[in-house]
Amino acid sequence: MEQTDVVEEGVEMGRLANRIGVVTGAAQGIGRAIAISLAEEGADVVLGDIDSQGLQETARAVSALGRQARTVVGDSTEAEVANALVDVAVQDLGRIDILVNNVGGARVGKIWEFSDEDWDFVIRLNLRSMFCCTRAATPHMIAQRSGRIISISSGARHGSPWQSYYLGASAYSTSKAGIHGFTRDVALELSEYGINVNAVAPGPILTERGREYFSAHEQDEYSAKKMTPLRRYGEVKEISDVVTFLASDEASYITGQTIDVNGGR
Ligand SMILES: NC(=O)c1ccc[n+]([C@@H]2O[C@H](COP(=O)([O-])OP(=O)(O)OC[C@H]3O[C@@H](n4cnc5c(N)ncnc54)[C@H](O)[C@@H]3O)[C@@H](O)[C@H]2O)c1
C-alpha cells in the first residue's frame, strides 16, 4: 500500500512542510534537482541564478508540485544579490529555514599556465557566493534560533584525478576544500543558535553540462567512471536526496560535516 502523510484539509505534508528554502544556482543541474526535492518535501523556495530562462523552468517545476517559488536573477557572488535572495525569502515567504549554497564551477588549466583571472574567477565563484549568502541568512536564523545551511563542495576537495591529470583543476580543488573549512568553522559559530551547517561533496554527477565532458573523457586511463568504485556516474537526485535529508529533522544531530556522495572514491 502506498502511504503519504496527509493531514488537515487534505494537504499533503512532507518532511519539510512549511519550511522556506533558498537555493543558489537553481537554473539547471544539481541546483534544479535540489529545488525540486525541497519542494517535493513541502518547502517553498527562493531560487537564484544568472540564467533567467532556466530559473523560470525550475520555478515552474516547483509550482507544479503545489509549492511557491520566487526567483532572483543575478550573480550571487555579489552581496546585493545574495542579500536579495534572503530578503525575498523573509519578506515574501515569511522566513528562511534552509540555505543551499550550490553555485559553483570550474575553469581548468595546468598550474604553470593558469592565469590570475582564471584563478580569481574560480575561487570567487565557489567561495564568495557561499560566504555572501550565509552572511545574509544567519541573522534571521539566529533570531529564530533554527536553520540549516548546506553547501555543495566536491570530491575534488581531495584532488580530482581525472580532471587534474589531463586538464589541471587545482583552483577548483582548492576552492572545494575551502568549503569544508568554512563549514566546520561556521558550524561552531552557529551551534549555540540551533543552526546546523553541513556540506555535500558529490563525485561525478551526470548533469546537462557534465554529460559532454564525461563522454569525451570516458576512455581516459583515469576517467571518472573508472576511478569510481561503483563504476557509474551519479544522478542529480542522489545529491538532492542527501541535501534534503540534511535539511530535514532527521539530520538534527549532524553539523560541521562534509558528506561524500561519490560512489565510493
Ligand atoms: N556535476 C558534477 O559532477 C559535480 C561534482 C561535484 C561538485 N559539483 C558542484 O555542484 C554544484 C552544481 O554543479 P552542476 O554540475 O549542477 O553545475 P551547472 O554548471 O550545471 O549549474 C550551475 C548553475 O549555477 C549558475 N551560476 C553560475 N555562476 C553563477 C553566479 N555567479 N551566480 C548565480 N548563478 C550562477 C549557472 O547558471 C547554473 O545554472 C557546483 O557547486 C559544482 O561545483 C558538481
The ligand as a MOL file (V3000), in Angstrom:
LIG
                    3D

  0  0  0     0  0            999 V3000
M  V30 BEGIN CTAB
M  V30 COUNTS 44 48 0 0 0
M  V30 BEGIN ATOM
M  V30 1 N 28.2040 17.8880 -11.7210 0
M  V30 2 C 29.1700 17.3390 -11.0370 0
M  V30 3 O 29.7210 16.2790 -11.4000 0
M  V30 4 C 29.6330 17.9720 -9.7440 0
M  V30 5 C 30.5500 17.2450 -8.9470 0
M  V30 6 C 30.9840 17.8020 -7.7440 0
M  V30 7 C 30.5180 19.0430 -7.3590 0
M  V30 8 N 29.6580 19.7400 -8.1570 0 CHG=1
M  V30 9 C 29.2100 21.0470 -7.6740 0
M  V30 10 O 27.7920 21.0700 -7.6210 0
M  V30 11 C 27.3270 22.3930 -7.8850 0
M  V30 12 C 26.3490 22.3600 -9.0450 0
M  V30 13 O 27.0030 21.7480 -10.1380 0
M  V30 14 P 26.2900 21.4520 -11.5320 0
M  V30 15 O 27.0810 20.3860 -12.1730 0
M  V30 16 O 24.8270 21.3120 -11.3420 0 CHG=-1
M  V30 17 O 26.6410 22.8360 -12.2650 0
M  V30 18 P 25.9840 23.5560 -13.5170 0
M  V30 19 O 27.0780 24.3150 -14.1520 0
M  V30 20 O 25.1880 22.6070 -14.3330 0
M  V30 21 O 24.9790 24.5710 -12.8050 0
M  V30 22 C 25.4470 25.6650 -12.0840 0
M  V30 23 C 24.3590 26.7220 -12.0650 0
M  V30 24 O 24.8940 27.8730 -11.3960 0
M  V30 25 C 24.6120 29.0220 -12.1690 0
M  V30 26 N 25.6130 30.0370 -11.8960 0
M  V30 27 C 26.9010 30.0410 -12.3040 0
M  V30 28 N 27.5310 31.1330 -11.8490 0
M  V30 29 C 26.6130 31.8320 -11.1230 0
M  V30 30 C 26.6770 33.0320 -10.3810 0
M  V30 31 N 27.8060 33.7530 -10.2960 0
M  V30 32 N 25.5650 33.4600 -9.7500 0
M  V30 33 C 24.4000 32.7540 -9.8350 0
M  V30 34 N 24.3010 31.6030 -10.5280 0
M  V30 35 C 25.3950 31.1410 -11.1580 0
M  V30 36 C 24.6210 28.5350 -13.6070 0
M  V30 37 O 23.9310 29.4220 -14.4730 0
M  V30 38 C 23.9750 27.1730 -13.4770 0
M  V30 39 O 22.5730 27.2400 -13.5770 0
M  V30 40 C 28.5770 23.2320 -8.1390 0
M  V30 41 O 28.9840 23.8560 -6.9440 0
M  V30 42 C 29.5970 22.2010 -8.5790 0
M  V30 43 O 30.9210 22.6400 -8.3570 0
M  V30 44 C 29.2070 19.2290 -9.3360 0
M  V30 END ATOM
M  V30 BEGIN BOND
M  V30 1 1 1 2
M  V30 2 2 2 3
M  V30 3 1 2 4
M  V30 4 1 4 5
M  V30 5 2 4 44
M  V30 6 2 5 6
M  V30 7 1 6 7
M  V30 8 2 7 8
M  V30 9 1 8 9
M  V30 10 1 8 44
M  V30 11 1 9 10
M  V30 12 1 9 42
M  V30 13 1 10 11
M  V30 14 1 11 12
M  V30 15 1 11 40
M  V30 16 1 12 13
M  V30 17 1 13 14
M  V30 18 2 14 15
M  V30 19 1 14 16
M  V30 20 1 14 17
M  V30 21 1 17 18
M  V30 22 2 18 19
M  V30 23 1 18 20
M  V30 24 1 18 21
M  V30 25 1 21 22
M  V30 26 1 22 23
M  V30 27 1 23 24
M  V30 28 1 23 38
M  V30 29 1 24 25
M  V30 30 1 25 26
M  V30 31 1 25 36
M  V30 32 1 26 27
M  V30 33 1 26 35
M  V30 34 2 27 28
M  V30 35 1 28 29
M  V30 36 1 29 30
M  V30 37 2 29 35
M  V30 38 1 30 31
M  V30 39 2 30 32
M  V30 40 1 32 33
M  V30 41 2 33 34
M  V30 42 1 34 35
M  V30 43 1 36 37
M  V30 44 1 36 38
M  V30 45 1 38 39
M  V30 46 1 40 41
M  V30 47 1 40 42
M  V30 48 1 42 43
M  V30 END BOND
M  V30 END CTAB
M  END
